[in-house]
C-alpha cells in the first residue's frame, strides 16, 4: 500500500513538473528565443542593406544599440523653379521680382532614433522611424530678375540675403507640397519592410505621437 502511494505521488510530481516545464518553454522561453533570433537577423540584414544598425529590442529588452558610419540616407529628390515679388525694395525705389531653380533631397539623419522592437514570437516588429527631413536644398541657377536691368552684384548684401532666404523658403515649401517628404517616407517604409521580410517578420510602423507617449509597446 505504501509503495503504491509513493509511486502515485512520484508520478503526479513528475507529471506536474513536466507540465510546468512545457508551459514555461511553450509560452515563455520559446517566444523569447524566437524574438532574439529575429532580432539577430534584423541586425545582420540592416547592416548588409543600409550599412546601419538600428536600436533593436526583443520584447522591450535592448539587444543592439544604434550605430552607423553614415550621416544620412537620401530617399527622395526633387527640382523646382520659384519666383518671389519684392514690393518697394528695388534699389533706388520701386518693385521687382526674383526667381531661381533649386534641387533638394529628402531623407533621414542617422543621429536620430531608428528603433525596432521585436515582439514575443519573432513574427512582428514595431518600428519607430526617424523624422523625414530636407537634407539638402541647393540653388542650381543664377537669380533672374524682372525688370532685367537689375544685377545681382550691384545689390546691397542685406538685400541679397533677403532674396536668397525668401527664394529658399518658397522652394522648400513647394517641394514639400509636391510630396518630397511623403515620397521619402514611403521609400523608407518600403526598405524597412523588405529588410524585415528577409528576417522573417512583418512590421508595424509607430507614429511619432505613439512613440512619444509610450515608446515601443511591450508585447
C-alpha positions in Angstrom: 0.0 0.0 0.0 2.8 2.4 1.0 4.7 1.6 -2.2 1.6 2.3 -4.3 1.1 5.7 -2.7 4.8 6.5 -3.2 4.6 5.8 -6.9 1.4 7.7 -7.3 2.9 10.7 -5.6 6.1 10.4 -7.6 4.1 10.1 -10.9 2.0 13.1 -10.0 5.0 15.2 -9.1 6.7 14.1 -12.4 3.6 15.0 -14.4 3.3 18.4 -12.8 7.0 19.1 -13.3 6.8 18.1 -16.9 3.7 20.2 -17.4 5.3 23.2 -15.8 8.4 22.8 -18.0 6.3 22.5 -21.1 4.3 25.6 -20.3 7.5 27.5 -19.4 9.0 26.5 -22.7 6.0 27.0 -24.9 4.7 30.3 -23.5 7.9 32.0 -22.2 11.2 30.6 -23.4 10.3 29.6 -27.0 8.6 33.0 -27.9 11.5 35.0 -26.4 14.1 32.7 -28.2 12.3 33.4 -31.5 12.3 37.1 -30.8 16.0 37.1 -30.1 16.7 35.1 -33.3 14.6 37.5 -35.3 16.5 40.5 -33.7 19.8 39.0 -34.7 18.7 38.5 -38.3 17.4 42.1 -38.4 20.7 43.4 -37.2 22.5 41.4 -39.8 20.2 42.4 -42.7 20.1 46.1 -41.8 23.9 46.2 -41.9 24.0 44.3 -45.2 21.3 46.5 -46.9 21.9 50.0 -45.4 25.2 49.8 -43.5 23.4 50.8 -40.3 22.4 49.0 -37.1 19.1 50.3 -35.6 18.4 50.2 -31.9 16.9 46.7 -31.7 14.9 45.3 -28.8 13.4 41.9 -28.2 10.2 42.3 -26.2 11.4 45.7 -24.9 14.8 44.3 -23.9 17.7 46.1 -25.7 20.0 43.8 -27.7 21.7 46.2 -30.1 22.4 49.9 -29.9 22.1 52.2 -32.9 25.3 52.6 -34.9 26.0 54.0 -38.3 29.1 55.1 -40.2 26.8 57.2 -42.5 25.5 60.6 -41.5 22.3 60.4 -43.5 20.3 58.4 -46.1 18.8 60.1 -49.2 15.4 58.7 -50.0 13.9 61.2 -52.5 14.9 64.2 -54.6 13.1 67.0 -56.5 13.6 70.1 -58.5 11.5 73.3 -58.6 11.7 76.8 -60.0 10.3 79.6 -57.9 9.7 83.4 -58.1 9.1 86.0 -55.4 8.0 89.6 -55.6 9.6 92.4 -53.5 7.4 95.4 -53.3 9.2 98.7 -52.8 12.6 97.1 -52.3 14.2 97.8 -55.6 17.4 99.8 -55.2 16.5 103.4 -56.0 12.8 102.7 -55.4 10.1 100.6 -57.0 9.1 96.9 -57.2 10.9 93.9 -58.6 10.7 90.1 -58.7 13.4 87.4 -58.5 13.4 83.8 -59.5 15.7 80.8 -59.4 15.8 77.0 -59.7 16.5 74.6 -56.8 17.3 70.9 -56.2 16.5 69.2 -52.9 17.0 65.8 -51.3 14.7 64.3 -48.6 15.7 61.6 -46.2 16.8 60.9 -42.6 19.7 61.7 -40.3 21.1 58.6 -38.6 21.8 60.6 -35.4 18.0 60.5 -34.8 16.4 57.3 -33.3 15.7 54.4 -35.6 14.2 51.8 -33.2 12.8 48.3 -33.7 11.1 46.2 -31.0 10.6 42.6 -31.9 7.5 41.1 -30.2 7.5 37.8 -28.5 7.3 35.0 -31.1 9.5 37.0 -33.5 6.8 37.3 -36.2 6.0 41.1 -35.7 8.2 44.1 -35.0 7.2 47.6 -34.0 9.2 50.2 -35.8 9.8 53.8 -34.8 11.3 55.7 -37.8 13.3 59.0 -37.7 11.5 62.1 -38.9 11.9 62.7 -42.6 13.7 66.0 -43.3 15.0 68.1 -46.2 18.7 67.0 -46.2 19.9 69.4 -48.9 18.4 72.4 -50.7 20.7 74.0 -53.3 20.1 76.8 -55.8 21.0 75.5 -59.3 20.6 78.6 -61.4 21.6 82.3 -61.2 18.9 84.6 -59.8 16.8 86.1 -62.6 15.2 89.5 -62.1 12.3 91.4 -63.6 12.9 94.1 -64.7 16.0 92.6 -66.3 18.2 95.6 -65.8 18.8 94.6 -62.2 22.2 93.0 -61.5 22.9 90.7 -58.5 26.4 92.0 -57.8 25.2 95.6 -57.7 22.7 94.9 -54.9 23.4 95.6 -51.2 24.5 92.5 -49.3 21.5 92.7 -47.0 19.1 92.6 -50.0 21.0 89.7 -51.5 20.5 87.8 -48.2 16.8 88.7 -48.1 16.3 87.5 -51.7 18.2 84.2 -51.2 16.3 83.3 -48.0 12.9 84.2 -49.5 13.5 82.1 -52.5 14.8 79.2 -50.4 11.7 79.3 -48.2 9.5 79.3 -51.2 11.3 76.4 -52.9 11.2 74.3 -49.7 7.5 75.0 -49.3 6.7 74.0 -52.9 8.9 70.9 -52.7 7.2 69.8 -49.5 3.8 70.4 -51.0 4.9 68.5 -54.1 5.5 65.4 -51.9 9.3 65.3 -51.3 8.9 64.2 -47.7 6.0 61.8 -48.5 7.9 60.0 -51.2 10.9 59.7 -48.8 8.7 58.3 -46.1 7.2 55.7 -48.4 10.6 54.7 -49.7 12.0 54.3 -46.1 9.0 52.2 -45.1 9.4 50.0 -48.1 13.1 49.5 -47.4 12.3 48.5 -43.8 9.6 46.1 -44.9 12.0 44.4 -47.4 14.7 44.0 -44.7 12.2 42.7 -42.2 10.8 40.3 -44.7 14.3 38.9 -45.2 14.4 38.4 -41.4 11.1 36.6 -41.5 8.9 39.2 -39.8 6.2 41.8 -40.5 6.4 45.4 -39.3 4.1 47.9 -37.7 5.1 51.5 -38.0 4.5 53.6 -35.0 3.6 57.3 -35.4 5.7 60.0 -33.7 2.8 60.5 -31.3 2.7 56.9 -30.3 6.5 56.8 -29.7 6.5 60.0 -27.6 3.5 58.9 -25.5 4.5 55.4 -24.7 7.5 54.3 -26.6 7.5 50.8 -28.1 4.9 48.5 -26.6 5.9 45.5 -24.6 4.0 42.6 -26.3 
